[in-house]
Amino acid sequence: MEELFAQVYSNGALLIMWGALLVHLILPFPREAHPVTLWHKFAELLAEKVNLSHSHSQSIISGTLAWLLMLVPSLLVLLALKPLVWKVEFFEMALLLLAIDWRNTDTFSRRFTQAMAREDKESARQLLSPFVNRSTDSLSLLGLGKAGAETLIMAYGRNVVCVLFWYAIGGGIAAFIYRLTMELARAWSPSRQKFYPFGLPVVKTVAMMEFVPMRIFSLFIMIGSRAASAWQLIRQQAASWPLPGPAWLLVAVGAKLELSLGGPAMYHKKKSVRVKIGGRIAPAAIHLSQINSMLIKRMSAWILIQSLLLLAIYQGI
């Protein structure tokens, strides 16, 4: 036991991850004050200046250059700072703290579920609006249930699972760069007409970064009851969703709880046709609570397994 404790204590990567998770759960960044929110706003301002071309190819080039303009200097600054900091471990933990976002998603889940249980559509729309690009003003309870379920699933998948995956791959810098890239993809989402095709380069980049962690996490979701049914639905439905990683995750959760997800969505008064995925039950307040509970349990298992892998990799046990 003493030897195991000594190995854990000497494993900087593992202690950084646990430390960041503990600090985040005790003292989370408020969403409105989070530096990533400022990054998102700056990305929108930059797009207003450079997303002016009506040519498809020129818009793609503009989107690529804007993405590089935002990411490359940030990466260079982080790489230059790392050798200069007093304690590299604190630097890594600070970046992981900035990248991860568990508590805000959990808070959203509880408040949104309560609003849905009261059938308070106005409050539910206000809670959902900062998390999505779609129009929420006209959403019915059915639409709110679907949008809230999808938002909850993707927020945990991206802001926790993918962040921790990239931390394991490249430390705090990789986790933070993933989060910044993902926020650019949200700010320039091609689902809104004005960002098509400007946002395609960064969205495709995020799709590649999410491909492995989201598919592995989808397998975590499938474990247990209805595993065979979930796998069958993934094989049938995932190919029809535009992004491969989110497709697996959304279908896996929908199949596991037999919930209907996807379907048409409004983006700035323009209807976007999306396929229906998952099961047949329309998500209600109780189902949102079930989603939150299931995802937290699966993320806990993810953290445990990643911790054991970090021990094995860095300590050779």
Beta strands, then each sheet from edge to edge (+ up, - down):
strand 1: 260-262
strand 2: 265-267
strand 3: 270-272
strand 4: 276-278
sheet 1: 1+ 4-
sheet 2: 2+ 3-
end
